[in-house]
Amino acid sequence: MTNAIEVHELRKAFGDVRALDGASLTVPAGSVYGLVGPNASGKTTLLSIVRGVVRPTSGEALVFGRPPLDDPAVKGRIALASGNPYFLKPESADGMARFYRSVLPIFDVDRYLELAPLFEVDRTRPLRKLSRGARAKAALLLALSCTADLLLLDEAMDLVDPIARKRMWSVVLDQVSSRGLTVVAATHNLRELEGVCDHLAILDRGVVRDEADLNEPASDIVKVQVMLPEGAELPTGLEVVHARPEGRLLTLLVHGNAGGVREELDAVHPTYLDIVPLSLEERFVCELGGDDHEA
């Protein structure tokens, strides 16, 4: 698989503030890549460098194999949707669509009209009079109306209600599967990416701590839900990474393989035992060494 983005030892300082401090990551083409980090971790700065609108202090960012800075051809393959979008002050969504059509060759009016009903945005009302969530939906609608190869989402869905968010992600993922769109979704909330991203990285104080390919099975972690008989204890050989009791039901993250873990637990004759899939947050805790995360 070729890479849509390659970032190597990227640094960016604004005066005495280091927004990025040696960040490196690789985004495969056609993937949905989650970039998670707290506010002021460097997410927006990194995306701005990838877009070619901010010059790094040092390091390199390549988009489809080329540096985006001062390269209109590369910039023309990128679309951005932000949770805090900028619109021309008096314009409605339709007005912004007309503006984008006049300045962006990749803006497709037919696609805009096709997608608009799915976003349930008042297209004729001035955007400044809409709620922040409605403006965020309008920003994503306009971004998806571009025939871009790379879509950058900068906290784009954080203010959108859960039902609308699910519908919007469905539209984004359809573009990924139908035409190979690459998506980078930056957010402070790991849970927002549950079920949508196939790669994940954690950005903390300007540094990418690690990356995980979520297409690969969790290396040696099994999630188990088990209910033990009265007075029974977990086998001493069981290497438990994390345990969460809910009444008599225990949810465990355990080092090992499913067969071996099941065999060990069967030895204590549980009244209930099930091997269940890991959530995205649990994979983060296990593979990237994080804590329960909403950063």
ChimeraX commands (.cxc) that place a marker at each C-alpha (Angstrom):
marker #1 position 0.00,0.00,0.00 radius 0.5
marker #1 position 1.33,3.44,-0.91 radius 0.5
marker #1 position 1.28,6.29,1.58 radius 0.5
marker #1 position -0.86,9.41,1.35 radius 0.5
marker #1 position 1.14,11.24,4.06 radius 0.5
marker #1 position 4.66,10.79,5.39 radius 0.5
marker #1 position 5.80,13.05,8.21 radius 0.5
marker #1 position 9.39,12.87,9.45 radius 0.5
marker #1 position 10.71,14.59,12.60 radius 0.5
marker #1 position 8.40,17.56,12.14 radius 0.5
marker #1 position 9.04,20.56,14.36 radius 0.5
marker #1 position 7.22,23.86,14.53 radius 0.5
marker #1 position 7.77,26.66,17.03 radius 0.5
marker #1 position 5.69,29.79,17.50 radius 0.5
marker #1 position 8.05,32.00,19.46 radius 0.5
marker #1 position 8.90,30.08,22.62 radius 0.5
marker #1 position 6.06,27.60,22.14 radius 0.5
marker #1 position 6.88,24.26,20.51 radius 0.5
marker #1 position 3.69,23.15,18.80 radius 0.5
marker #1 position 5.44,20.14,17.23 radius 0.5
marker #1 position 8.59,18.61,18.64 radius 0.5
marker #1 position 9.75,15.85,16.32 radius 0.5
marker #1 position 6.44,14.34,15.19 radius 0.5
marker #1 position 6.61,11.43,12.74 radius 0.5
marker #1 position 3.76,9.40,11.26 radius 0.5
marker #1 position 2.69,7.54,8.12 radius 0.5
marker #1 position -0.84,7.55,6.70 radius 0.5
marker #1 position -1.54,4.77,4.16 radius 0.5
marker #1 position -3.54,5.81,1.09 radius 0.5
marker #1 position -7.21,4.87,1.35 radius 0.5
marker #1 position -7.13,4.60,5.13 radius 0.5
marker #1 position -9.09,6.34,7.87 radius 0.5
marker #1 position -6.41,7.54,10.24 radius 0.5
marker #1 position -7.31,8.72,13.73 radius 0.5
marker #1 position -5.06,11.36,15.31 radius 0.5
marker #1 position -5.95,11.75,18.98 radius 0.5
marker #1 position -4.53,14.32,21.36 radius 0.5
marker #1 position -5.57,16.89,23.97 radius 0.5
marker #1 position -6.08,20.53,23.11 radius 0.5
marker #1 position -2.77,22.24,22.29 radius 0.5
marker #1 position -1.10,18.91,21.49 radius 0.5
marker #1 position -0.22,20.07,17.96 radius 0.5
marker #1 position -3.02,18.48,15.92 radius 0.5
marker #1 position -4.11,21.62,14.05 radius 0.5
marker #1 position -0.50,22.67,13.43 radius 0.5
marker #1 position 0.34,19.26,11.98 radius 0.5
marker #1 position -2.71,19.35,9.68 radius 0.5
marker #1 position -1.83,22.91,8.61 radius 0.5
marker #1 position 1.66,21.77,7.59 radius 0.5
marker #1 position 0.18,18.80,5.71 radius 0.5
marker #1 position -2.13,21.24,3.89 radius 0.5
marker #1 position 0.86,23.34,2.92 radius 0.5
marker #1 position -0.33,26.53,4.63 radius 0.5
marker #1 position 2.23,26.54,7.47 radius 0.5
marker #1 position 5.98,26.16,7.03 radius 0.5
marker #1 position 7.65,23.80,9.51 radius 0.5
marker #1 position 10.64,24.94,11.52 radius 0.5
marker #1 position 12.35,21.69,10.54 radius 0.5
marker #1 position 11.51,18.20,9.36 radius 0.5
marker #1 position 9.56,17.07,6.33 radius 0.5
marker #1 position 5.96,16.44,5.35 radius 0.5
marker #1 position 5.14,14.66,2.09 radius 0.5
marker #1 position 1.64,14.34,0.64 radius 0.5
marker #1 position 1.36,11.73,-2.10 radius 0.5
marker #1 position 5.13,11.77,-2.25 radius 0.5
marker #1 position 5.55,15.54,-2.66 radius 0.5
marker #1 position 6.01,18.46,-0.25 radius 0.5
marker #1 position 2.71,20.39,-0.15 radius 0.5
marker #1 position 4.24,23.78,0.65 radius 0.5
marker #1 position 4.14,26.01,-2.44 radius 0.5
marker #1 position 2.80,23.14,-4.59 radius 0.5
marker #1 position -0.68,23.98,-5.96 radius 0.5
marker #1 position -1.07,20.53,-7.53 radius 0.5
marker #1 position -0.72,18.82,-4.15 radius 0.5
marker #1 position -2.89,21.38,-2.34 radius 0.5
marker #1 position -5.55,20.79,-4.98 radius 0.5
marker #1 position -5.89,17.18,-3.81 radius 0.5
marker #1 position -6.67,18.15,-0.19 radius 0.5
marker #1 position -9.94,19.19,1.47 radius 0.5
marker #1 position -10.41,20.35,5.06 radius 0.5
marker #1 position -13.40,20.34,7.40 radius 0.5
marker #1 position -12.95,22.03,10.76 radius 0.5
marker #1 position -15.13,22.15,13.84 radius 0.5
marker #1 position -14.38,25.87,13.91 radius 0.5
marker #1 position -14.76,26.72,10.22 radius 0.5
marker #1 position -14.25,30.07,8.52 radius 0.5
marker #1 position -16.98,31.26,6.19 radius 0.5
marker #1 position -17.45,34.52,4.31 radius 0.5
marker #1 position -19.52,36.52,6.77 radius 0.5
marker #1 position -22.80,37.06,4.88 radius 0.5
marker #1 position -22.90,33.73,3.08 radius 0.5
marker #1 position -25.17,30.72,3.37 radius 0.5
marker #1 position -24.07,27.17,2.55 radius 0.5
marker #1 position -25.32,27.67,-1.01 radius 0.5
marker #1 position -23.44,30.97,-1.18 radius 0.5
marker #1 position -20.22,29.29,-0.05 radius 0.5
marker #1 position -20.81,26.55,-2.63 radius 0.5
marker #1 position -21.03,29.18,-5.37 radius 0.5
marker #1 position -17.86,30.82,-4.04 radius 0.5
marker #1 position -15.94,27.54,-3.91 radius 0.5
marker #1 position -17.06,26.65,-7.42 radius 0.5
marker #1 position -15.56,29.93,-8.65 radius 0.5
marker #1 position -12.16,29.41,-6.98 radius 0.5
marker #1 position -11.71,25.63,-6.54 radius 0.5
marker #1 position -11.55,23.44,-9.65 radius 0.5
marker #1 position -12.14,20.36,-7.46 radius 0.5
marker #1 position -15.48,21.63,-6.12 radius 0.5
marker #1 position -18.33,19.59,-7.63 radius 0.5
marker #1 position -21.71,21.31,-7.49 radius 0.5
marker #1 position -23.58,18.16,-8.53 radius 0.5
marker #1 position -22.02,16.28,-5.62 radius 0.5
marker #1 position -22.92,19.15,-3.28 radius 0.5
marker #1 position -26.57,18.99,-4.33 radius 0.5
marker #1 position -26.57,15.20,-4.02 radius 0.5
marker #1 position -25.07,15.18,-0.52 radius 0.5
marker #1 position -26.89,18.20,0.92 radius 0.5
marker #1 position -30.10,16.38,1.98 radius 0.5
marker #1 position -28.05,13.94,4.07 radius 0.5
marker #1 position -26.63,16.77,6.18 radius 0.5
marker #1 position -29.93,18.49,7.01 radius 0.5
marker #1 position -28.44,21.99,6.92 radius 0.5
marker #1 position -30.50,25.08,6.10 radius 0.5
marker #1 position -28.62,25.94,2.90 radius 0.5
marker #1 position -30.17,29.39,2.43 radius 0.5
marker #1 position -29.76,30.87,5.91 radius 0.5
marker #1 position -26.55,32.82,6.67 radius 0.5
marker #1 position -24.11,30.41,8.27 radius 0.5
marker #1 position -23.25,32.85,11.05 radius 0.5
marker #1 position -26.86,32.52,12.29 radius 0.5
marker #1 position -26.68,28.73,12.55 radius 0.5
marker #1 position -25.61,26.76,15.61 radius 0.5
marker #1 position -21.98,25.64,15.89 radius 0.5
marker #1 position -23.05,22.07,15.19 radius 0.5
marker #1 position -24.91,23.13,12.04 radius 0.5
marker #1 position -21.89,25.13,10.86 radius 0.5
marker #1 position -19.68,22.08,11.42 radius 0.5
marker #1 position -22.07,19.99,9.31 radius 0.5
marker #1 position -21.99,22.63,6.58 radius 0.5
marker #1 position -18.19,22.63,6.62 radius 0.5
marker #1 position -18.09,18.86,6.14 radius 0.5
marker #1 position -20.72,19.01,3.39 radius 0.5
marker #1 position -18.64,21.57,1.50 radius 0.5
marker #1 position -15.42,19.58,2.01 radius 0.5
marker #1 position -16.99,16.33,0.78 radius 0.5
marker #1 position -18.29,18.17,-2.28 radius 0.5
marker #1 position -14.68,18.47,-3.43 radius 0.5
marker #1 position -13.17,15.68,-5.51 radius 0.5
marker #1 position -10.18,15.62,-3.17 radius 0.5
marker #1 position -8.00,12.58,-2.57 radius 0.5
marker #1 position -7.25,13.54,1.05 radius 0.5
marker #1 position -9.81,14.76,3.58 radius 0.5
marker #1 position -8.57,16.34,6.80 radius 0.5
marker #1 position -11.05,16.51,9.68 radius 0.5
marker #1 position -9.94,18.87,12.45 radius 0.5
marker #1 position -12.33,18.25,15.37 radius 0.5
marker #1 position -14.92,18.34,12.58 radius 0.5
marker #1 position -17.61,16.24,14.25 radius 0.5
marker #1 position -17.03,16.99,17.92 radius 0.5
marker #1 position -19.98,19.40,18.12 radius 0.5
marker #1 position -22.38,17.29,16.07 radius 0.5
marker #1 position -25.08,15.25,17.79 radius 0.5
marker #1 position -24.54,11.45,17.84 radius 0.5
marker #1 position -27.25,10.61,15.28 radius 0.5
marker #1 position -26.00,13.18,12.77 radius 0.5
marker #1 position -22.40,12.14,13.44 radius 0.5
marker #1 position -23.19,8.54,12.58 radius 0.5
marker #1 position -24.88,9.62,9.35 radius 0.5
marker #1 position -21.97,11.90,8.41 radius 0.5
marker #1 position -19.41,9.18,9.06 radius 0.5
marker #1 position -21.46,6.91,6.82 radius 0.5
marker #1 position -21.09,9.43,3.99 radius 0.5
marker #1 position -17.34,9.77,4.61 radius 0.5
marker #1 position -16.78,6.00,4.73 radius 0.5
marker #1 position -18.76,5.57,1.51 radius 0.5
marker #1 position -16.28,7.93,-0.17 radius 0.5
marker #1 position -13.42,5.88,1.26 radius 0.5
marker #1 position -14.76,2.60,-0.09 radius 0.5
marker #1 position -16.07,3.90,-3.43 radius 0.5
marker #1 position -13.15,6.03,-4.58 radius 0.5
marker #1 position -10.25,5.42,-2.22 radius 0.5
marker #1 position -10.47,8.69,-0.28 radius 0.5
marker #1 position -7.88,9.01,2.50 radius 0.5
marker #1 position -9.15,10.54,5.75 radius 0.5
marker #1 position -7.21,11.94,8.70 radius 0.5
marker #1 position -9.52,12.64,11.64 radius 0.5
marker #1 position -7.99,14.71,14.45 radius 0.5
marker #1 position -9.91,14.82,17.71 radius 0.5
marker #1 position -9.40,15.15,21.47 radius 0.5
marker #1 position -11.88,12.34,22.14 radius 0.5
marker #1 position -10.83,8.78,21.34 radius 0.5
marker #1 position -14.41,7.55,21.61 radius 0.5
marker #1 position -15.42,9.66,18.60 radius 0.5
marker #1 position -13.36,7.32,16.38 radius 0.5
marker #1 position -14.83,4.04,17.62 radius 0.5
marker #1 position -15.75,1.84,14.67 radius 0.5
marker #1 position -14.52,4.21,11.94 radius 0.5
marker #1 position -10.72,4.39,11.86 radius 0.5
marker #1 position -8.33,1.63,10.81 radius 0.5
marker #1 position -5.13,3.35,11.98 radius 0.5
marker #1 position -4.56,5.31,15.18 radius 0.5
marker #1 position -1.87,7.57,16.59 radius 0.5
marker #1 position -1.63,9.55,19.81 radius 0.5
marker #1 position -0.17,13.06,19.63 radius 0.5
marker #1 position 1.04,14.41,22.96 radius 0.5
marker #1 position 2.92,17.70,23.42 radius 0.5
marker #1 position 3.98,17.78,19.79 radius 0.5
marker #1 position 5.21,14.19,19.61 radius 0.5
marker #1 position 3.51,11.14,18.09 radius 0.5
marker #1 position 3.81,8.59,20.86 radius 0.5
marker #1 position 3.00,5.58,18.72 radius 0.5
marker #1 position 0.89,4.32,15.83 radius 0.5
marker #1 position -1.33,1.25,15.66 radius 0.5
marker #1 position -2.72,-0.58,12.63 radius 0.5
marker #1 position -6.19,-1.56,13.78 radius 0.5
marker #1 position -6.60,-3.96,10.85 radius 0.5
marker #1 position -4.19,-6.25,12.67 radius 0.5
marker #1 position -5.47,-8.27,15.62 radius 0.5
marker #1 position -4.44,-7.00,19.03 radius 0.5
marker #1 position -1.07,-8.67,19.47 radius 0.5
marker #1 position -1.57,-10.80,22.58 radius 0.5
marker #1 position -4.53,-9.33,24.44 radius 0.5
marker #1 position -7.84,-11.09,25.00 radius 0.5
marker #1 position -10.98,-9.47,26.39 radius 0.5
marker #1 position -13.02,-11.78,28.59 radius 0.5
marker #1 position -16.28,-11.45,30.46 radius 0.5
marker #1 position -16.49,-14.02,33.22 radius 0.5
marker #1 position -18.64,-14.80,36.25 radius 0.5
marker #1 position -16.99,-17.01,38.87 radius 0.5
marker #1 position -18.71,-19.41,41.28 radius 0.5
marker #1 position -19.15,-18.19,44.85 radius 0.5
marker #1 position -15.78,-18.19,46.62 radius 0.5
marker #1 position -13.74,-18.95,43.47 radius 0.5
marker #1 position -10.74,-16.82,42.48 radius 0.5
marker #1 position -9.06,-16.12,39.16 radius 0.5
marker #1 position -6.31,-18.61,38.22 radius 0.5
marker #1 position -2.92,-17.47,39.52 radius 0.5
marker #1 position -1.33,-17.97,36.09 radius 0.5
marker #1 position -3.69,-15.51,34.41 radius 0.5
marker #1 position -1.84,-12.30,33.46 radius 0.5
marker #1 position -4.53,-9.66,33.86 radius 0.5
marker #1 position -3.79,-6.24,32.34 radius 0.5
marker #1 position -7.01,-4.58,33.43 radius 0.5
marker #1 position -10.08,-5.68,35.39 radius 0.5
marker #1 position -13.48,-4.03,35.73 radius 0.5
marker #1 position -16.06,-5.60,38.08 radius 0.5
marker #1 position -19.79,-5.04,37.57 radius 0.5
marker #1 position -21.46,-6.94,40.36 radius 0.5
marker #1 position -20.32,-10.54,39.95 radius 0.5
marker #1 position -19.43,-10.04,36.28 radius 0.5
marker #1 position -15.75,-9.38,35.63 radius 0.5
marker #1 position -14.53,-7.82,32.39 radius 0.5
marker #1 position -10.84,-8.65,31.96 radius 0.5
marker #1 position -8.07,-7.72,29.54 radius 0.5
marker #1 position -5.64,-10.62,29.66 radius 0.5
marker #1 position -2.26,-11.35,28.06 radius 0.5
marker #1 position -2.39,-14.52,26.00 radius 0.5
marker #1 position -4.39,-16.16,23.23 radius 0.5
marker #1 position -8.11,-16.87,23.32 radius 0.5
marker #1 position -7.74,-20.65,23.56 radius 0.5
marker #1 position -5.22,-20.56,26.39 radius 0.5
marker #1 position -7.15,-17.96,28.37 radius 0.5
marker #1 position -10.40,-19.90,27.99 radius 0.5
marker #1 position -8.68,-23.13,29.12 radius 0.5
marker #1 position -7.29,-21.46,32.26 radius 0.5
marker #1 position -10.65,-19.97,33.19 radius 0.5
marker #1 position -12.54,-23.20,32.47 radius 0.5
marker #1 position -10.45,-24.81,35.21 radius 0.5
marker #1 position -12.31,-22.77,37.87 radius 0.5
marker #1 position -15.73,-23.72,36.40 radius 0.5
marker #1 position -17.13,-20.24,35.68 radius 0.5
marker #1 position -20.89,-19.83,35.61 radius 0.5
marker #1 position -20.45,-17.53,32.60 radius 0.5
marker #1 position -17.54,-17.07,30.18 radius 0.5
marker #1 position -17.34,-15.18,26.89 radius 0.5
marker #1 position -14.51,-13.88,24.70 radius 0.5
marker #1 position -15.56,-10.49,23.31 radius 0.5
marker #1 position -14.00,-7.98,20.87 radius 0.5
marker #1 position -11.76,-5.20,22.18 radius 0.5
marker #1 position -13.06,-1.65,21.92 radius 0.5
marker #1 position -10.89,1.03,20.33 radius 0.5
marker #1 position -10.17,2.54,23.75 radius 0.5
marker #1 position -9.09,-0.85,25.11 radius 0.5
marker #1 position -6.75,-1.39,22.16 radius 0.5
marker #1 position -5.28,2.03,22.85 radius 0.5
marker #1 position -4.69,1.16,26.50 radius 0.5
marker #1 position -3.05,-2.16,25.60 radius 0.5
marker #1 position -1.08,-1.38,22.44 radius 0.5
marker #1 position -0.09,2.23,22.94 radius 0.5
marker #1 position 0.37,2.05,26.69 radius 0.5
marker #1 position -2.13,4.82,27.40 radius 0.5
marker #1 position -4.61,5.44,30.16 radius 0.5
marker #1 position -8.36,5.62,29.72 radius 0.5
marker #1 position -8.37,8.47,27.29 radius 0.5
marker #1 position -10.54,11.34,26.37 radius 0.5
marker #1 position -7.60,13.51,25.40 radius 0.5
marker link #1:1,2 radius 0.2
marker link #1:2,3 radius 0.2
marker link #1:3,4 radius 0.2
marker link #1:4,5 radius 0.2
marker link #1:5,6 radius 0.2
marker link #1:6,7 radius 0.2
marker link #1:7,8 radius 0.2
marker link #1:8,9 radius 0.2
marker link #1:9,10 radius 0.2
marker link #1:10,11 radius 0.2
marker link #1:11,12 radius 0.2
marker link #1:12,13 radius 0.2
marker link #1:13,14 radius 0.2
marker link #1:14,15 radius 0.2
marker link #1:15,16 radius 0.2
marker link #1:16,17 radius 0.2
marker link #1:17,18 radius 0.2
marker link #1:18,19 radius 0.2
marker link #1:19,20 radius 0.2
marker link #1:20,21 radius 0.2
marker link #1:21,22 radius 0.2
marker link #1:22,23 radius 0.2
marker link #1:23,24 radius 0.2
marker link #1:24,25 radius 0.2
marker link #1:25,26 radius 0.2
marker link #1:26,27 radius 0.2
marker link #1:27,28 radius 0.2
marker link #1:28,29 radius 0.2
marker link #1:29,30 radius 0.2
marker link #1:30,31 radius 0.2
marker link #1:31,32 radius 0.2
marker link #1:32,33 radius 0.2
marker link #1:33,34 radius 0.2
marker link #1:34,35 radius 0.2
marker link #1:35,36 radius 0.2
marker link #1:36,37 radius 0.2
marker link #1:37,38 radius 0.2
marker link #1:38,39 radius 0.2
marker link #1:39,40 radius 0.2
marker link #1:40,41 radius 0.2
marker link #1:41,42 radius 0.2
marker link #1:42,43 radius 0.2
marker link #1:43,44 radius 0.2
marker link #1:44,45 radius 0.2
marker link #1:45,46 radius 0.2
marker link #1:46,47 radius 0.2
marker link #1:47,48 radius 0.2
marker link #1:48,49 radius 0.2
marker link #1:49,50 radius 0.2
marker link #1:50,51 radius 0.2
marker link #1:51,52 radius 0.2
marker link #1:52,53 radius 0.2
marker link #1:53,54 radius 0.2
marker link #1:54,55 radius 0.2
marker link #1:55,56 radius 0.2
marker link #1:56,57 radius 0.2
marker link #1:57,58 radius 0.2
marker link #1:58,59 radius 0.2
marker link #1:59,60 radius 0.2
marker link #1:60,61 radius 0.2
marker link #1:61,62 radius 0.2
marker link #1:62,63 radius 0.2
marker link #1:63,64 radius 0.2
marker link #1:64,65 radius 0.2
marker link #1:65,66 radius 0.2
marker link #1:66,67 radius 0.2
marker link #1:67,68 radius 0.2
marker link #1:68,69 radius 0.2
marker link #1:69,70 radius 0.2
marker link #1:70,71 radius 0.2
marker link #1:71,72 radius 0.2
marker link #1:72,73 radius 0.2
marker link #1:73,74 radius 0.2
marker link #1:74,75 radius 0.2
marker link #1:75,76 radius 0.2
marker link #1:76,77 radius 0.2
marker link #1:77,78 radius 0.2
marker link #1:78,79 radius 0.2
marker link #1:79,80 radius 0.2
marker link #1:80,81 radius 0.2
marker link #1:81,82 radius 0.2
marker link #1:82,83 radius 0.2
marker link #1:83,84 radius 0.2
marker link #1:84,85 radius 0.2
marker link #1:85,86 radius 0.2
marker link #1:86,87 radius 0.2
marker link #1:87,88 radius 0.2
marker link #1:88,89 radius 0.2
marker link #1:89,90 radius 0.2
marker link #1:90,91 radius 0.2
marker link #1:91,92 radius 0.2
marker link #1:92,93 radius 0.2
marker link #1:93,94 radius 0.2
marker link #1:94,95 radius 0.2
marker link #1:95,96 radius 0.2
marker link #1:96,97 radius 0.2
marker link #1:97,98 radius 0.2
marker link #1:98,99 radius 0.2
marker link #1:99,100 radius 0.2
marker link #1:100,101 radius 0.2
marker link #1:101,102 radius 0.2
marker link #1:102,103 radius 0.2
marker link #1:103,104 radius 0.2
marker link #1:104,105 radius 0.2
marker link #1:105,106 radius 0.2
marker link #1:106,107 radius 0.2
marker link #1:107,108 radius 0.2
marker link #1:108,109 radius 0.2
marker link #1:109,110 radius 0.2
marker link #1:110,111 radius 0.2
marker link #1:111,112 radius 0.2
marker link #1:112,113 radius 0.2
marker link #1:113,114 radius 0.2
marker link #1:114,115 radius 0.2
marker link #1:115,116 radius 0.2
marker link #1:116,117 radius 0.2
marker link #1:117,118 radius 0.2
marker link #1:118,119 radius 0.2
marker link #1:119,120 radius 0.2
marker link #1:120,121 radius 0.2
marker link #1:121,122 radius 0.2
marker link #1:122,123 radius 0.2
marker link #1:123,124 radius 0.2
marker link #1:124,125 radius 0.2
marker link #1:125,126 radius 0.2
marker link #1:126,127 radius 0.2
marker link #1:127,128 radius 0.2
marker link #1:128,129 radius 0.2
marker link #1:129,130 radius 0.2
marker link #1:130,131 radius 0.2
marker link #1:131,132 radius 0.2
marker link #1:132,133 radius 0.2
marker link #1:133,134 radius 0.2
marker link #1:134,135 radius 0.2
marker link #1:135,136 radius 0.2
marker link #1:136,137 radius 0.2
marker link #1:137,138 radius 0.2
marker link #1:138,139 radius 0.2
marker link #1:139,140 radius 0.2
marker link #1:140,141 radius 0.2
marker link #1:141,142 radius 0.2
marker link #1:142,143 radius 0.2
marker link #1:143,144 radius 0.2
marker link #1:144,145 radius 0.2
marker link #1:145,146 radius 0.2
marker link #1:146,147 radius 0.2
marker link #1:147,148 radius 0.2
marker link #1:148,149 radius 0.2
marker link #1:149,150 radius 0.2
marker link #1:150,151 radius 0.2
marker link #1:151,152 radius 0.2
marker link #1:152,153 radius 0.2
marker link #1:153,154 radius 0.2
marker link #1:154,155 radius 0.2
marker link #1:155,156 radius 0.2
marker link #1:156,157 radius 0.2
marker link #1:157,158 radius 0.2
marker link #1:158,159 radius 0.2
marker link #1:159,160 radius 0.2
marker link #1:160,161 radius 0.2
marker link #1:161,162 radius 0.2
marker link #1:162,163 radius 0.2
marker link #1:163,164 radius 0.2
marker link #1:164,165 radius 0.2
marker link #1:165,166 radius 0.2
marker link #1:166,167 radius 0.2
marker link #1:167,168 radius 0.2
marker link #1:168,169 radius 0.2
marker link #1:169,170 radius 0.2
marker link #1:170,171 radius 0.2
marker link #1:171,172 radius 0.2
marker link #1:172,173 radius 0.2
marker link #1:173,174 radius 0.2
marker link #1:174,175 radius 0.2
marker link #1:175,176 radius 0.2
marker link #1:176,177 radius 0.2
marker link #1:177,178 radius 0.2
marker link #1:178,179 radius 0.2
marker link #1:179,180 radius 0.2
marker link #1:180,181 radius 0.2
marker link #1:181,182 radius 0.2
marker link #1:182,183 radius 0.2
marker link #1:183,184 radius 0.2
marker link #1:184,185 radius 0.2
marker link #1:185,186 radius 0.2
marker link #1:186,187 radius 0.2
marker link #1:187,188 radius 0.2
marker link #1:188,189 radius 0.2
marker link #1:189,190 radius 0.2
marker link #1:190,191 radius 0.2
marker link #1:191,192 radius 0.2
marker link #1:192,193 radius 0.2
marker link #1:193,194 radius 0.2
marker link #1:194,195 radius 0.2
marker link #1:195,196 radius 0.2
marker link #1:196,197 radius 0.2
marker link #1:197,198 radius 0.2
marker link #1:198,199 radius 0.2
marker link #1:199,200 radius 0.2
marker link #1:200,201 radius 0.2
marker link #1:201,202 radius 0.2
marker link #1:202,203 radius 0.2
marker link #1:203,204 radius 0.2
marker link #1:204,205 radius 0.2
marker link #1:205,206 radius 0.2
marker link #1:206,207 radius 0.2
marker link #1:207,208 radius 0.2
marker link #1:208,209 radius 0.2
marker link #1:209,210 radius 0.2
marker link #1:210,211 radius 0.2
marker link #1:211,212 radius 0.2
marker link #1:212,213 radius 0.2
marker link #1:213,214 radius 0.2
marker link #1:214,215 radius 0.2
marker link #1:215,216 radius 0.2
marker link #1:216,217 radius 0.2
marker link #1:217,218 radius 0.2
marker link #1:218,219 radius 0.2
marker link #1:219,220 radius 0.2
marker link #1:220,221 radius 0.2
marker link #1:221,222 radius 0.2
marker link #1:222,223 radius 0.2
marker link #1:223,224 radius 0.2
marker link #1:224,225 radius 0.2
marker link #1:225,226 radius 0.2
marker link #1:226,227 radius 0.2
marker link #1:227,228 radius 0.2
marker link #1:228,229 radius 0.2
marker link #1:229,230 radius 0.2
marker link #1:230,231 radius 0.2
marker link #1:231,232 radius 0.2
marker link #1:232,233 radius 0.2
marker link #1:233,234 radius 0.2
marker link #1:234,235 radius 0.2
marker link #1:235,236 radius 0.2
marker link #1:236,237 radius 0.2
marker link #1:237,238 radius 0.2
marker link #1:238,239 radius 0.2
marker link #1:239,240 radius 0.2
marker link #1:240,241 radius 0.2
marker link #1:241,242 radius 0.2
marker link #1:242,243 radius 0.2
marker link #1:243,244 radius 0.2
marker link #1:244,245 radius 0.2
marker link #1:245,246 radius 0.2
marker link #1:246,247 radius 0.2
marker link #1:247,248 radius 0.2
marker link #1:248,249 radius 0.2
marker link #1:249,250 radius 0.2
marker link #1:250,251 radius 0.2
marker link #1:251,252 radius 0.2
marker link #1:252,253 radius 0.2
marker link #1:253,254 radius 0.2
marker link #1:254,255 radius 0.2
marker link #1:255,256 radius 0.2
marker link #1:256,257 radius 0.2
marker link #1:257,258 radius 0.2
marker link #1:258,259 radius 0.2
marker link #1:259,260 radius 0.2
marker link #1:260,261 radius 0.2
marker link #1:261,262 radius 0.2
marker link #1:262,263 radius 0.2
marker link #1:263,264 radius 0.2
marker link #1:264,265 radius 0.2
marker link #1:265,266 radius 0.2
marker link #1:266,267 radius 0.2
marker link #1:267,268 radius 0.2
marker link #1:268,269 radius 0.2
marker link #1:269,270 radius 0.2
marker link #1:270,271 radius 0.2
marker link #1:271,272 radius 0.2
marker link #1:272,273 radius 0.2
marker link #1:273,274 radius 0.2
marker link #1:274,275 radius 0.2
marker link #1:275,276 radius 0.2
marker link #1:276,277 radius 0.2
marker link #1:277,278 radius 0.2
marker link #1:278,279 radius 0.2
marker link #1:279,280 radius 0.2
marker link #1:280,281 radius 0.2
marker link #1:281,282 radius 0.2
marker link #1:282,283 radius 0.2
marker link #1:283,284 radius 0.2
marker link #1:284,285 radius 0.2
marker link #1:285,286 radius 0.2
marker link #1:286,287 radius 0.2
marker link #1:287,288 radius 0.2
marker link #1:288,289 radius 0.2
marker link #1:289,290 radius 0.2
marker link #1:290,291 radius 0.2
marker link #1:291,292 radius 0.2
marker link #1:292,293 radius 0.2
marker link #1:293,294 radius 0.2
marker link #1:294,295 radius 0.2
view
